[in-house]
Amino acid sequence: MKTLVLGIGNTLLTDEGIGIHVLQALEPELANWSDVTLLDGGTLSFTLAGPIEEADALIVVDAANIKSKPGDWTLLEGEEMDAFLMSNRKASVHEVGLTDLRAIAILAGHWPEKRAMLAIQPQTIDWGEHPTPAVATAISPACTAIRDLIRTWHHVA
């Protein structure tokens, strides 16, 4: 099963770049996992439609307003992810783009059945190359949740 882990964000805007920071933390371990691709999606573009359509499973990591404390995170799977994207269009700078990419994949006939979004509550979105301390604490547990989800999907112990 081809799994795409897509980190979203702008690493020049503090907590906005958390998706990329999580991806970078995952890279040393997951880079060697067969059938797992880590992709820096930056601030999104329609060029990501192809990799999403080619994946059997998709995990998106992004800063999003989950109406919680900075650094809190949640893992939204399947239709729960879709509902979040469709009902919270303004919860993150990128979710309009994710909604568009979802629509493209559905029209092309391939929105991965196995899909999830790991959303992390930002504290600050302002100039800066590092996440705030509160949001940086989410990196390790987010990585663990992603590894566990991939293992579950791949039925690997």
Secondary structure, DSSP 8 states (H G I E B T S, - for coil): --EEEEE---TTBGGGGHHHHHHHHHHHHHTTSTTEEEEE-TT--GGGHHHHHH-SEEEEEEE---SS-TT-EEEEETHHHHHHHHH-TTSSSSHHHHHHHHHHHHHTT---SEEEEEEE--S--SSBSS--HHHHTTHHHHHHHHHHHHHHHHT--
